[in-house]
Amino acid sequence: MRFRPATADPAGIGRALSYPADGPVDALSAEKIREELAENRFRPAWIWCAEDEDGEVLGRALWWGRADSERPITLDCLQVRESVADPAALAADLLAAGHAAFGTLPLYDLSLPGDWRTRPDLVEAVAWRRKAAYGAGLTREIERLRYEWTRPRPVPDGAPAAGTAEPGGRLVFREGTDEEFLDAFARLSAGSLDLHTRNELRSMGAGRLAREDFAFYLDCPGERSWWRLAELPDGTLAGLAIPSATPYHRNVGYLGVVPEQRGRGLIDEILAEITRFHAAAGAERITATTDTVNTPMAAAFDRAGYEVTEIRLVLEPEA
């Protein structure tokens, strides 16, 4: 068995593109792969295939990154032919070969329908992919709800954006300095229900995590000028609102309430502020994610008119 990238020979891309986009887990079509290659979010060096001794492609793995990424960020597609007796073993070896070449372990973000646990074909497909990811070093698992807000209808000029709530008046939103945002990030991490935050705090302090979160959102396609501190009318910090973006849509980004102000429903006003901000800029769609265990945040998205569109099973390396 050979594991090699699409850069290995001139026909490499062709082999990867000709692989069928089949199976119960949604796969990428040749057209979609070409689009991502054109935008530099896929690279030939990030597309790997497993081939037998006759040159038949038995599996493929496609990693994704932003257009300016030096290394891939996430595994976007993993497939193995049904004829392979042990798909988990082949896929684990394929991932390990890619990881060794990249010098990093990108996370695996597996998109699934909400009812996947009731479908035996999907349960089986997820099982071997999970086993392969664990075998390749992605041993920490987080399940997330992927939410989406869509503009429900056109509105007259000057009218509030459809599907958004009016300001509640309990919070004031303002721009802030980098130091203020770093302090807010650190304070919000205390008692957070977000699994990534809780996991990271096991190996680093709140200050370091705040710097990493700050750098992450600064690197996202959204603008730094969009960020807002949420304060009570007397100037007391209540939380944080970071409207952001992906390469495809406007995005909720990061939001939260400081521990001493939680339980008062302020998260609804912060989420509404982000939604209004994007809607006022003309966004037709706003995406967001939250962990399945973070039931208060999920309830806030439900109240704000966001709808669950899929489940994200995220497999990543330990800190």
PASEBA-1860 file (N, C-alpha, C; in nm, 3 decimals):
! residues 319
1> MRFRPATA> 0.085/-0.120/0.000/0.000/0.000/0.000/0.088/0.125/0.000 ~ 0.051/0.221/-0.085/0.125/0.348/-0.093/0.034/0.462/-0.048 ~ 0.092/0.553/0.028/0.019/0.672/0.071/0.097/0.792/0.019 ~ 0.035/0.871/-0.067/0.110/0.982/-0.126/0.017/1.097/-0.162 ~ 0.074/1.220/-0.165/-0.006/1.338/-0.198/-0.028/1.351/-0.347 ~ -0.119/1.440/-0.383/-0.149/1.463/-0.524/-0.032/1.526/-0.598 ~ 0.069/1.572/-0.525/0.188/1.630/-0.588/0.287/1.524/-0.632 ~ 0.260/1.396/-0.600/0.358/1.290/-0.627/0.384/1.271/-0.776
9> DPAGIGRA> 0.283/1.296/-0.858/0.303/1.285/-1.003/0.197/1.370/-1.073 ~ 0.212/1.398/-1.202/0.119/1.487/-1.272/-0.026/1.440/-1.271 ~ -0.049/1.309/-1.254/-0.186/1.257/-1.256/-0.250/1.254/-1.118 ~ -0.178/1.303/-1.016/-0.227/1.292/-0.879/-0.360/1.360/-0.856 ~ -0.374/1.483/-0.903/-0.500/1.555/-0.885/-0.614/1.483/-0.957 ~ -0.587/1.435/-1.076/-0.689/1.364/-1.151/-0.741/1.242/-1.078 ~ -0.650/1.167/-1.015/-0.692/1.049/-0.940/-0.782/1.089/-0.823 ~ -0.745/1.195/-0.752/-0.825/1.239/-0.638/-0.962/1.289/-0.682
17> LSYPADGP> -0.965/1.362/-0.794/-1.093/1.416/-0.842/-1.185/1.307/-0.894 ~ -1.129/1.200/-0.947/-1.211/1.094/-1.004/-1.268/0.999/-0.899 ~ -1.222/1.012/-0.774/-1.272/0.925/-0.668/-1.421/0.957/-0.646 ~ -1.506/0.856/-0.639/-1.651/0.883/-0.628/-1.688/0.948/-0.495 ~ -1.774/1.046/-0.502/-1.824/1.113/-0.381/-1.946/1.038/-0.331 ~ -1.922/0.915/-0.282/-2.033/0.830/-0.241/-2.022/0.795/-0.093 ~ -2.115/0.712/-0.046/-2.117/0.671/0.094/-2.216/0.752/0.174 ~ -2.251/0.705/0.294/-2.352/0.774/0.375/-2.306/0.908/0.432
25> VDALSAEK> -2.176/0.926/0.454/-2.123/1.054/0.500/-2.102/1.144/0.378 ~ -2.155/1.266/0.386/-2.142/1.358/0.272/-1.996/1.374/0.234 ~ -1.969/1.358/0.104/-1.833/1.373/0.052/-1.829/1.491/-0.045 ~ -1.710/1.526/-0.088/-1.692/1.641/-0.175/-1.691/1.599/-0.321 ~ -1.766/1.669/-0.402/-1.769/1.643/-0.544/-1.643/1.699/-0.610 ~ -1.616/1.653/-0.731/-1.501/1.705/-0.805/-1.515/1.855/-0.828 ~ -1.636/1.901/-0.854/-1.659/2.045/-0.876/-1.626/2.126/-0.752 ~ -1.668/2.077/-0.636/-1.641/2.149/-0.512/-1.491/2.150/-0.482
33> IREELAEN> -1.423/2.039/-0.508/-1.279/2.034/-0.485/-1.208/2.135/-0.575 ~ -1.250/2.143/-0.700/-1.189/2.240/-0.793/-1.210/2.382/-0.743 ~ -1.329/2.412/-0.692/-1.357/2.545/-0.639/-1.263/2.578/-0.523 ~ -1.246/2.482/-0.433/-1.160/2.506/-0.317/-1.012/2.516/-0.357 ~ -0.972/2.439/-0.456/-0.835/2.451/-0.507/-0.813/2.589/-0.568 ~ -0.912/2.638/-0.641/-0.900/2.769/-0.704/-0.886/2.881/-0.601 ~ -0.948/2.861/-0.483/-0.942/2.962/-0.376/-0.825/2.938/-0.281 ~ -0.744/2.837/-0.310/-0.625/2.804/-0.231/-0.658/2.751/-0.092
41> RFRPAWIW> -0.783/2.703/-0.075/-0.821/2.644/0.054/-0.793/2.494/0.055 ~ -0.787/2.432/-0.062/-0.727/2.300/-0.079/-0.596/2.322/-0.154 ~ -0.498/2.237/-0.127/-0.371/2.241/-0.198/-0.339/2.099/-0.244 ~ -0.275/2.081/-0.356/-0.236/1.946/-0.398/-0.158/1.870/-0.291 ~ -0.075/1.942/-0.215/0.004/1.877/-0.110/-0.080/1.836/0.009 ~ -0.205/1.884/0.016/-0.295/1.850/0.126/-0.397/1.744/0.084 ~ -0.388/1.694/-0.037/-0.478/1.590/-0.087/-0.399/1.461/-0.098 ~ -0.434/1.361/-0.018/-0.360/1.237/-0.012/-0.448/1.119/-0.051
49> CAEDEDGE> -0.386/1.022/-0.118/-0.457/0.901/-0.160/-0.383/0.777/-0.111 ~ -0.459/0.672/-0.086/-0.403/0.540/-0.056/-0.422/0.454/-0.180 ~ -0.312/0.396/-0.231/-0.317/0.317/-0.354/-0.260/0.178/-0.329 ~ -0.321/0.078/-0.396/-0.265/-0.056/-0.386/-0.150/-0.071/-0.486 ~ -0.094/-0.192/-0.494/0.023/-0.215/-0.579/-0.006/-0.199/-0.728 ~ -0.136/-0.203/-0.765/-0.173/-0.183/-0.905/-0.208/-0.038/-0.936 ~ -0.198/0.049/-0.837/-0.228/0.190/-0.858/-0.373/0.227/-0.838 ~ -0.456/0.133/-0.793/-0.597/0.165/-0.769/-0.610/0.245/-0.640
57> VLGRALWW> -0.685/0.355/-0.645/-0.706/0.439/-0.528/-0.811/0.375/-0.438 ~ -0.770/0.342/-0.315/-0.860/0.277/-0.221/-0.913/0.373/-0.113 ~ -0.855/0.490/-0.107/-0.901/0.587/-0.009/-0.842/0.724/-0.038 ~ -0.906/0.826/0.015/-0.853/0.962/-0.002/-0.884/1.045/0.122 ~ -0.796/1.140/0.148/-0.811/1.234/0.258/-0.781/1.374/0.206 ~ -0.870/1.468/0.235/-0.852/1.606/0.188/-0.852/1.699/0.307 ~ -0.743/1.772/0.322/-0.731/1.868/0.432/-0.757/2.009/0.379 ~ -0.812/2.092/0.466/-0.854/2.228/0.431/-0.779/2.330/0.516
65> GRADSERP> -0.758/2.448/0.458/-0.703/2.561/0.532/-0.755/2.690/0.472 ~ -0.729/2.801/0.539/-0.763/2.930/0.479/-0.668/2.958/0.364 ~ -0.705/3.056/0.283/-0.624/3.085/0.164/-0.480/3.122/0.199 ~ -0.459/3.178/0.318/-0.324/3.219/0.357/-0.260/3.126/0.459 ~ -0.321/3.009/0.484/-0.268/2.916/0.583/-0.138/2.852/0.534 ~ -0.041/2.842/0.622/0.084/2.774/0.588/0.067/2.623/0.593 ~ -0.018/2.576/0.684/-0.044/2.433/0.698/-0.194/2.410/0.709 ~ -0.240/2.289/0.681/-0.384/2.265/0.687/-0.437/2.279/0.829
73> ITLDCLQV> -0.565/2.319/0.839/-0.629/2.340/0.967/-0.717/2.222/1.007 ~ -0.786/2.165/0.908/-0.881/2.060/0.940/-0.890/1.957/0.829 ~ -0.917/1.834/0.866/-0.947/1.728/0.769/-1.092/1.745/0.728 ~ -1.114/1.763/0.599/-1.247/1.797/0.549/-1.319/1.678/0.487 ~ -1.246/1.576/0.446/-1.309/1.463/0.377/-1.220/1.340/0.394 ~ -1.280/1.229/0.435/-1.207/1.103/0.451/-1.294/0.990/0.397 ~ -1.243/0.918/0.297/-1.319/0.810/0.235/-1.230/0.688/0.214 ~ -1.291/0.571/0.226/-1.226/0.443/0.195/-1.328/0.357/0.120
81> RESVADPA> -1.283/0.288/0.020/-1.374/0.207/-0.061/-1.436/0.094/0.023 ~ -1.560/0.058/-0.011/-1.631/-0.046/0.061/-1.561/-0.181/0.052 ~ -1.482/-0.202/-0.052/-1.414/-0.330/-0.070/-1.301/-0.353/0.029 ~ -1.257/-0.249/0.098/-1.146/-0.261/0.193/-1.197/-0.331/0.320 ~ -1.128/-0.438/0.361/-1.174/-0.518/0.474/-1.167/-0.441/0.606 ~ -1.062/-0.362/0.625/-1.044/-0.287/0.750/-1.026/-0.140/0.716 ~ -1.137/-0.067/0.695/-1.125/0.074/0.654/-1.059/0.161/0.760 ~ -1.079/0.129/0.888/-1.020/0.210/0.994/-0.868/0.204/0.990
89> ALAADLLA> -0.814/0.084/0.968/-0.668/0.069/0.965/-0.608/0.143/0.847 ~ -0.668/0.127/0.728/-0.617/0.197/0.610/-0.625/0.348/0.630 ~ -0.740/0.395/0.680/-0.758/0.540/0.698/-0.661/0.594/0.802 ~ -0.636/0.518/0.910/-0.541/0.565/1.012/-0.401/0.580/0.953 ~ -0.360/0.484/0.870/-0.228/0.493/0.806/-0.222/0.611/0.709 ~ -0.331/0.635/0.639/-0.337/0.747/0.545/-0.325/0.880/0.619 ~ -0.397/0.893/0.730/-0.390/1.015/0.810/-0.250/1.033/0.869 ~ -0.193/0.925/0.917/-0.060/0.934/0.976/0.044/0.981/0.874
97> AGHAAFGT> 0.031/0.935/0.750/0.123/0.978/0.645/0.109/1.128/0.619 ~ -0.014/1.176/0.612/-0.037/1.319/0.594/0.016/1.400/0.710 ~ -0.013/1.355/0.833/0.033/1.428/0.952/0.185/1.438/0.955 ~ 0.252/1.330/0.919/0.398/1.332/0.920/0.452/1.434/0.820 ~ 0.387/1.444/0.704/0.431/1.541/0.604/0.403/1.685/0.646 ~ 0.290/1.707/0.714/0.253/1.843/0.755/0.331/1.889/0.877 ~ 0.374/1.794/0.959/0.438/1.830/1.084/0.341/1.880/1.188 ~ 0.213/1.844/1.173/0.109/1.887/1.265/-0.006/1.789/1.258
105> LPLYDLSL> -0.098/1.797/1.354/-0.217/1.711/1.357/-0.341/1.798/1.343 ~ -0.384/1.828/1.221/-0.507/1.905/1.205/-0.626/1.828/1.262 ~ -0.723/1.899/1.312/-0.842/1.833/1.366/-0.927/1.775/1.252 ~ -1.016/1.685/1.287/-1.109/1.626/1.191/-1.248/1.677/1.226 ~ -1.310/1.750/1.134/-1.442/1.808/1.154/-1.540/1.732/1.065 ~ -1.618/1.643/1.127/-1.706/1.553/1.054/-1.849/1.606/1.062 ~ -1.907/1.642/0.947/-2.042/1.698/0.942/-2.144/1.586/0.925 ~ -2.248/1.586/1.010/-2.346/1.479/1.011/-2.487/1.535/1.026
113> PGDWRTRP> -2.587/1.464/0.974/-2.725/1.507/0.998/-2.764/1.485/1.143 ~ -2.863/1.558/1.188/-2.903/1.550/1.327/-2.950/1.412/1.372 ~ -3.001/1.331/1.279/-3.053/1.199/1.315/-2.954/1.087/1.290 ~ -2.826/1.116/1.281/-2.730/1.015/1.236/-2.726/0.892/1.326 ~ -2.753/0.909/1.454/-2.747/0.794/1.546/-2.861/0.696/1.525 ~ -2.963/0.733/1.452/-3.073/0.641/1.423/-3.056/0.569/1.290 ~ -2.947/0.597/1.219/-2.924/0.538/1.087/-2.804/0.444/1.093 ~ -2.827/0.314/1.082/-2.718/0.217/1.095/-2.602/0.240/0.999
121> DLVEAVAW> -2.631/0.283/0.875/-2.522/0.305/0.780/-2.431/0.418/0.826 ~ -2.490/0.524/0.881/-2.409/0.635/0.931/-2.336/0.599/1.060 ~ -2.401/0.522/1.146/-2.335/0.479/1.269/-2.208/0.400/1.236 ~ -2.218/0.310/1.138/-2.102/0.231/1.098/-1.995/0.318/1.033 ~ -2.037/0.412/0.948/-1.942/0.499/0.880/-1.868/0.590/0.979 ~ -1.939/0.638/1.080/-1.875/0.721/1.182/-1.781/0.637/1.267 ~ -1.819/0.513/1.296/-1.738/0.428/1.385/-1.598/0.405/1.329 ~ -1.586/0.370/1.199/-1.452/0.345/1.148/-1.373/0.474/1.132
129> RRKAAYGA> -1.441/0.582/1.101/-1.370/0.710/1.092/-1.319/0.755/1.230 ~ -1.402/0.736/1.332/-1.358/0.770/1.467/-1.238/0.684/1.507 ~ -1.245/0.554/1.480/-1.135/0.465/1.514/-1.007/0.505/1.441 ~ -1.020/0.542/1.313/-0.903/0.586/1.237/-0.844/0.713/1.294 ~ -0.929/0.809/1.328/-0.881/0.935/1.384/-0.809/0.912/1.516 ~ -0.867/0.828/1.601/-0.801/0.797/1.728/-0.666/0.732/1.703 ~ -0.661/0.639/1.605/-0.536/0.572/1.573/-0.429/0.666/1.519 ~ -0.471/0.778/1.461/-0.377/0.876/1.406/-0.348/0.990/1.503
137> GLTREIER> -0.394/0.978/1.627/-0.360/1.077/1.729/-0.466/1.180/1.761 ~ -0.584/1.170/1.698/-0.692/1.264/1.725/-0.785/1.200/1.827 ~ -0.750/1.211/1.953/-0.813/1.132/2.058/-0.908/1.211/2.147 ~ -0.924/1.340/2.121/-1.017/1.420/2.201/-1.139/1.452/2.116 ~ -1.257/1.429/2.170/-1.380/1.437/2.091/-1.475/1.541/2.148 ~ -1.529/1.624/2.058/-1.629/1.724/2.096/-1.742/1.717/1.993 ~ -1.864/1.717/2.041/-1.979/1.718/1.950/-2.046/1.855/1.958 ~ -2.068/1.914/1.841/-2.123/2.049/1.837/-2.249/2.055/1.752
145> LRYEWTRP> -2.334/2.150/1.786/-2.451/2.183/1.705/-2.412/2.296/1.612 ~ -2.443/2.281/1.484/-2.417/2.387/1.388/-2.549/2.459/1.363 ~ -2.553/2.587/1.397/-2.674/2.669/1.386/-2.664/2.762/1.265 ~ -2.781/2.807/1.223/-2.787/2.901/1.110/-2.906/2.994/1.125 ~ -2.880/3.121/1.107/-2.985/3.222/1.098/-2.994/3.265/0.952 ~ -3.116/3.273/0.898/-3.134/3.321/0.761/-3.235/3.434/0.761 ~ -3.209/3.530/0.674/-3.299/3.645/0.665/-3.435/3.596/0.612 ~ -3.543/3.615/0.688/-3.670/3.555/0.648/-3.740/3.623/0.531
153> RPVPDGAP> -3.720/3.754/0.512/-3.794/3.820/0.405/-3.734/3.958/0.382 ~ -3.757/4.017/0.267/-3.712/4.155/0.246/-3.786/4.251/0.339 ~ -3.720/4.361/0.376/-3.783/4.460/0.462/-3.771/4.598/0.397 ~ -3.864/4.687/0.425/-3.856/4.822/0.368/-3.733/4.896/0.421 ~ -3.689/4.995/0.345/-3.576/5.077/0.390/-3.611/5.143/0.523 ~ -3.516/5.136/0.615/-3.535/5.200/0.744/-3.599/5.111/0.848 ~ -3.655/4.995/0.808/-3.718/4.906/0.905/-3.613/4.815/0.968 ~ -3.640/4.766/1.090/-3.543/4.673/1.152/-3.524/4.549/1.064
161> AAGTAEPG> -3.406/4.495/1.066/-3.379/4.375/0.987/-3.470/4.261/1.033 ~ -3.532/4.194/0.939/-3.623/4.086/0.972/-3.550/3.977/1.048 ~ -3.619/3.922/1.147/-3.560/3.813/1.223/-3.465/3.856/1.332 ~ -3.457/3.986/1.361/-3.368/4.034/1.466/-3.450/4.101/1.576 ~ -3.398/4.095/1.699/-3.466/4.156/1.813/-3.420/4.300/1.831 ~ -3.509/4.382/1.881/-3.472/4.519/1.915/-3.380/4.519/2.037 ~ -3.292/4.620/2.051/-3.207/4.626/2.170/-3.291/4.626/2.298 ~ -3.248/4.548/2.397/-3.324/4.538/2.521/-3.300/4.652/2.617
169> GRLVFREG> -3.191/4.728/2.597/-3.163/4.843/2.681/-3.086/4.812/2.808 ~ -3.061/4.685/2.836/-2.989/4.652/2.959/-2.839/4.657/2.941 ~ -2.791/4.658/2.815/-2.648/4.657/2.789/-2.610/4.770/2.694 ~ -2.488/4.816/2.711/-2.428/4.914/2.621/-2.310/4.845/2.553 ~ -2.300/4.860/2.421/-2.192/4.795/2.347/-2.096/4.902/2.296 ~ -1.968/4.878/2.316/-1.868/4.975/2.271/-1.743/4.904/2.222 ~ -1.662/4.974/2.146/-1.532/4.923/2.106/-1.439/4.923/2.227 ~ -1.333/4.846/2.218/-1.240/4.839/2.330/-1.097/4.821/2.282
177> TDEEFLDA> -1.004/4.839/2.373/-0.863/4.820/2.341/-0.831/4.671/2.342 ~ -0.715/4.638/2.286/-0.671/4.499/2.289/-0.660/4.449/2.433 ~ -0.609/4.532/2.522/-0.592/4.491/2.661/-0.728/4.464/2.726 ~ -0.828/4.544/2.695/-0.961/4.521/2.751/-1.019/4.390/2.701 ~ -1.000/4.361/2.573/-1.052/4.236/2.519/-0.978/4.116/2.577 ~ -0.847/4.126/2.594/-0.772/4.016/2.655/-0.821/3.989/2.796 ~ -0.847/4.095/2.871/-0.900/4.079/3.007/-1.038/4.013/3.003 ~ -1.122/4.055/2.907/-1.256/3.997/2.897/-1.251/3.850/2.859
185> FARLSAGS> -1.165/3.814/2.763/-1.149/3.673/2.725/-1.112/3.590/2.849 ~ -1.016/3.638/2.927/-0.971/3.563/3.044/-1.082/3.548/3.146 ~ -1.158/3.654/3.169/-1.265/3.648/3.269/-1.378/3.556/3.224 ~ -1.410/3.554/3.095/-1.518/3.469/3.045/-1.484/3.321/3.052 ~ -1.355/3.287/3.052/-1.319/3.145/3.052/-1.350/3.077/3.185 ~ -1.362/3.153/3.291/-1.390/3.095/3.423/-1.531/3.035/3.424 ~ -1.541/2.906/3.453/-1.671/2.840/3.459/-1.737/2.818/3.326 ~ -1.663/2.833/3.216/-1.722/2.815/3.084/-1.770/2.672/3.064
193> LDLHTRNE> -1.880/2.656/2.991/-1.930/2.523/2.955/-1.874/2.476/2.822 ~ -1.799/2.562/2.753/-1.737/2.524/2.625/-1.627/2.422/2.650 ~ -1.636/2.307/2.584/-1.541/2.199/2.612/-1.399/2.233/2.570 ~ -1.383/2.303/2.458/-1.248/2.341/2.417/-1.183/2.429/2.523 ~ -1.258/2.526/2.574/-1.205/2.614/2.677/-1.168/2.535/2.802 ~ -1.257/2.446/2.845/-1.231/2.367/2.965/-1.109/2.276/2.946 ~ -1.098/2.216/2.828/-0.984/2.129/2.801/-0.853/2.207/2.801 ~ -0.854/2.323/2.736/-0.731/2.402/2.728/-0.686/2.453/2.864
201> LRSMGAGR> -0.781/2.485/2.951/-0.746/2.537/3.083/-0.681/2.431/3.171 ~ -0.687/2.305/3.130/-0.617/2.201/3.205/-0.466/2.207/3.184 ~ -0.424/2.271/3.075/-0.282/2.273/3.043/-0.224/2.414/3.034 ~ -0.306/2.516/3.051/-0.254/2.653/3.045/-0.339/2.744/3.131 ~ -0.286/2.859/3.162/-0.359/2.957/3.242/-0.459/3.036/3.159 ~ -0.548/3.106/3.226/-0.651/3.184/3.158/-0.590/3.295/3.073 ~ -0.479/3.352/3.117/-0.415/3.459/3.040/-0.362/3.410/2.907 ~ -0.295/3.296/2.909/-0.243/3.241/2.783/-0.356/3.201/2.690
209> LAREDFAF> -0.460/3.138/2.744/-0.575/3.100/2.660/-0.639/3.224/2.600 ~ -0.648/3.332/2.677/-0.705/3.457/2.625/-0.624/3.508/2.507 ~ -0.491/3.501/2.517/-0.407/3.546/2.406/-0.427/3.459/2.282 ~ -0.443/3.328/2.303/-0.465/3.238/2.190/-0.601/3.264/2.126 ~ -0.706/3.282/2.208/-0.838/3.312/2.153/-0.837/3.445/2.077 ~ -0.772/3.544/2.135/-0.761/3.675/2.070/-0.696/3.660/1.933 ~ -0.584/3.587/1.929/-0.511/3.570/1.803/-0.595/3.492/1.702 ~ -0.670/3.392/1.749/-0.753/3.312/1.658/-0.857/3.400/1.590
217> YLDCPGER> -0.932/3.476/1.666/-1.038/3.558/1.606/-0.982/3.676/1.526 ~ -0.865/3.722/1.565/-0.800/3.827/1.486/-0.763/3.773/1.347 ~ -0.733/3.644/1.339/-0.693/3.581/1.214/-0.811/3.538/1.128 ~ -0.931/3.541/1.183/-1.050/3.503/1.107/-1.083/3.611/1.003 ~ -1.164/3.576/0.901/-1.195/3.674/0.797/-1.269/3.799/0.845 ~ -1.333/3.794/0.963/-1.400/3.913/1.014/-1.303/4.023/1.050 ~ -1.357/4.144/1.075/-1.273/4.261/1.104/-1.262/4.284/1.254 ~ -1.146/4.327/1.299/-1.126/4.361/1.440/-1.219/4.473/1.483
225> SWWRLAEL> -1.251/4.563/1.392/-1.337/4.677/1.425/-1.480/4.634/1.457 ~ -1.517/4.510/1.428/-1.651/4.461/1.459/-1.668/4.427/1.607 ~ -1.560/4.402/1.677/-1.568/4.349/1.813/-1.626/4.454/1.910 ~ -1.703/4.404/2.008/-1.765/4.493/2.105/-1.757/4.435/2.246 ~ -1.731/4.523/2.342/-1.748/4.490/2.483/-1.893/4.518/2.520 ~ -1.951/4.432/2.603/-2.088/4.451/2.651/-2.082/4.496/2.796 ~ -2.140/4.611/2.827/-2.133/4.666/2.962/-2.272/4.700/3.014 ~ -2.285/4.698/3.145/-2.405/4.751/3.209/-2.402/4.904/3.195
233> PDGTLAGL> -2.515/4.970/3.211/-2.517/5.116/3.195/-2.418/5.191/3.283 ~ -2.376/5.131/3.397/-2.280/5.199/3.484/-2.136/5.171/3.445 ~ -2.114/5.100/3.333/-1.979/5.073/3.286/-1.920/4.942/3.333 ~ -1.995/4.864/3.409/-1.946/4.734/3.456/-1.944/4.635/3.340 ~ -1.832/4.563/3.323/-1.824/4.466/3.215/-1.924/4.354/3.237 ~ -2.003/4.326/3.134/-2.100/4.217/3.139/-2.061/4.101/3.049 ~ -1.995/4.130/2.938/-1.961/4.022/2.846/-1.891/4.073/2.722 ~ -1.896/3.989/2.622/-1.818/4.010/2.501/-1.901/3.970/2.380
241> AIPSATPY> -1.894/4.049/2.272/-1.962/4.017/2.146/-1.861/4.030/2.033 ~ -1.831/3.918/1.968/-1.737/3.920/1.857/-1.805/3.866/1.731 ~ -1.869/3.954/1.654/-1.915/3.911/1.522/-1.793/3.874/1.438 ~ -1.801/3.766/1.363/-1.687/3.721/1.285/-1.735/3.671/1.150 ~ -1.650/3.595/1.082/-1.686/3.543/0.951/-1.601/3.421/0.921 ~ -1.651/3.337/0.833/-1.575/3.228/0.774/-1.549/3.267/0.629 ~ -1.476/3.187/0.553/-1.460/3.220/0.412/-1.591/3.213/0.333 ~ -1.698/3.165/0.397/-1.822/3.142/0.324/-1.939/3.229/0.373
249> HRNVGYLG> -1.944/3.257/0.505/-2.059/3.326/0.562/-2.016/3.417/0.677 ~ -2.104/3.512/0.711/-2.090/3.581/0.839/-2.113/3.479/0.951 ~ -2.051/3.505/1.066/-2.047/3.405/1.171/-2.061/3.472/1.307 ~ -2.121/3.401/1.402/-2.137/3.457/1.536/-2.002/3.477/1.603 ~ -1.907/3.390/1.583/-1.775/3.407/1.641/-1.772/3.371/1.787 ~ -1.755/3.470/1.874/-1.738/3.445/2.016/-1.832/3.537/2.093 ~ -1.896/3.482/2.195/-1.979/3.564/2.282/-1.986/3.499/2.419 ~ -2.016/3.576/2.519/-2.026/3.521/2.653/-2.053/3.628/2.756
257> VVPEQRGR> -2.082/3.583/2.877/-2.113/3.670/2.990/-2.015/3.638/3.102 ~ -1.964/3.738/3.170/-1.870/3.714/3.279/-1.943/3.642/3.392 ~ -1.871/3.561/3.471/-1.937/3.476/3.571/-2.033/3.548/3.664 ~ -1.995/3.666/3.711/-2.078/3.735/3.810/-2.208/3.791/3.753 ~ -2.222/3.792/3.621/-2.344/3.846/3.558/-2.428/3.735/3.492 ~ -2.386/3.610/3.506/-2.460/3.501/3.442/-2.592/3.474/3.514 ~ -2.684/3.412/3.440/-2.814/3.377/3.497/-2.916/3.489/3.490 ~ -2.885/3.597/3.420/-2.978/3.711/3.411/-3.033/3.729/3.270
265> GLIDEILA> -3.002/3.636/3.181/-3.054/3.646/3.044/-2.978/3.743/2.956 ~ -2.861/3.789/3.000/-2.786/3.887/2.921/-2.729/3.827/2.793 ~ -2.711/3.695/2.790/-2.658/3.631/2.669/-2.751/3.655/2.551 ~ -2.882/3.665/2.576/-2.977/3.691/2.468/-2.951/3.827/2.404 ~ -2.919/3.927/2.486/-2.894/4.060/2.432/-2.762/4.065/2.355 ~ -2.663/3.990/2.401/-2.534/3.988/2.331/-2.548/3.918/2.197 ~ -2.619/3.804/2.194/-2.641/3.735/2.068/-2.724/3.821/1.973 ~ -2.824/3.890/2.026/-2.907/3.977/1.942/-2.824/4.089/1.880
273> EITRFHAA> -2.728/4.142/1.956/-2.641/4.248/1.904/-2.559/4.197/1.786 ~ -2.503/4.076/1.799/-2.425/4.019/1.689/-2.513/3.995/1.567 ~ -2.632/3.943/1.590/-2.725/3.916/1.479/-2.763/4.045/1.409 ~ -2.797/4.149/1.487/-2.832/4.279/1.427/-2.716/4.336/1.346 ~ -2.595/4.322/1.401/-2.477/4.376/1.333/-2.461/4.313/1.195 ~ -2.467/4.181/1.188/-2.451/4.113/1.059/-2.568/4.143/0.966 ~ -2.689/4.143/1.021/-2.807/4.168/0.938/-2.804/4.309/0.880 ~ -2.760/4.406/0.960/-2.751/4.544/0.912/-2.650/4.557/0.800
281> AGAERITA> -2.550/4.467/0.797/-2.449/4.469/0.690/-2.496/4.393/0.567 ~ -2.619/4.343/0.572/-2.675/4.275/0.455/-2.662/4.124/0.454 ~ -2.616/4.065/0.564/-2.598/3.920/0.567/-2.731/3.849/0.547 ~ -2.733/3.754/0.455/-2.850/3.671/0.434/-2.846/3.546/0.521 ~ -2.727/3.510/0.568/-2.708/3.389/0.648/-2.600/3.415/0.751 ~ -2.624/3.368/0.873/-2.526/3.378/0.981/-2.512/3.239/1.041 ~ -2.390/3.190/1.051/-2.368/3.057/1.108/-2.310/3.069/1.249 ~ -2.324/2.959/1.324/-2.274/2.954/1.461/-2.263/2.809/1.504
289> TTDTVNTP> -2.180/2.783/1.603/-2.172/2.649/1.660/-2.165/2.659/1.812 ~ -2.214/2.556/1.879/-2.196/2.544/2.022/-2.195/2.396/2.058 ~ -2.127/2.361/2.165/-2.120/2.221/2.207/-2.258/2.170/2.247 ~ -2.283/2.044/2.223/-2.412/1.985/2.260/-2.434/1.991/2.412 ~ -2.325/1.989/2.490/-2.340/1.993/2.635/-2.365/2.134/2.687 ~ -2.345/2.234/2.602/-2.366/2.373/2.644/-2.513/2.409/2.620 ~ -2.599/2.352/2.701/-2.743/2.370/2.680/-2.791/2.514/2.697 ~ -2.734/2.596/2.787/-2.779/2.735/2.793/-2.753/2.813/2.664
297> MAAAFDRA> -2.636/2.790/2.603/-2.606/2.860/2.478/-2.696/2.810/2.365 ~ -2.718/2.679/2.361/-2.807/2.624/2.259/-2.948/2.683/2.273 ~ -2.994/2.696/2.397/-3.127/2.754/2.420/-3.133/2.899/2.374 ~ -3.023/2.973/2.392/-3.020/3.112/2.347/-3.029/3.120/2.195 ~ -2.958/3.031/2.124/-2.970/3.029/1.979/-3.113/2.996/1.937 ~ -3.175/2.901/2.005/-3.313/2.865/1.972/-3.405/2.985/1.988 ~ -3.390/3.057/2.098/-3.475/3.173/2.124/-3.454/3.283/2.021 ~ -3.331/3.293/1.969/-3.298/3.400/1.874/-3.336/3.365/1.731
305> GYEVTEIR> -3.397/3.251/1.709/-3.442/3.216/1.574/-3.339/3.143/1.490 ~ -3.230/3.099/1.553/-3.132/3.017/1.481/-3.184/2.872/1.478 ~ -3.151/2.801/1.371/-3.196/2.662/1.357/-3.076/2.570/1.341 ~ -3.085/2.451/1.401/-2.979/2.351/1.387/-2.983/2.292/1.247 ~ -2.870/2.297/1.177/-2.863/2.242/1.041/-2.784/2.113/1.034 ~ -2.696/2.088/1.132/-2.619/1.964/1.131/-2.548/1.947/1.264 ~ -2.492/1.827/1.281/-2.407/1.797/1.396/-2.262/1.797/1.348 ~ -2.174/1.856/1.426/-2.031/1.853/1.396/-1.962/1.764/1.500
313> LVLEPEA> -1.904/1.655/1.454/-1.824/1.570/1.541/-1.677/1.609/1.518 ~ -1.616/1.669/1.619/-1.480/1.721/1.608/-1.385/1.629/1.682 ~ -1.285/1.580/1.614/-1.182/1.496/1.672/-1.049/1.570/1.661 ~ -0.982/1.590/1.772/-0.862/1.671/1.773/-0.758/1.610/1.867 ~ -0.632/1.652/1.853/-0.529/1.598/1.943/-0.544/1.653/2.084 ~ -0.490/1.580/2.181/-0.489/1.631/2.318/-0.401/1.755/2.322 ~ -0.427/1.838/2.421/-0.349/1.962/2.433/-0.203/1.931/2.448
END
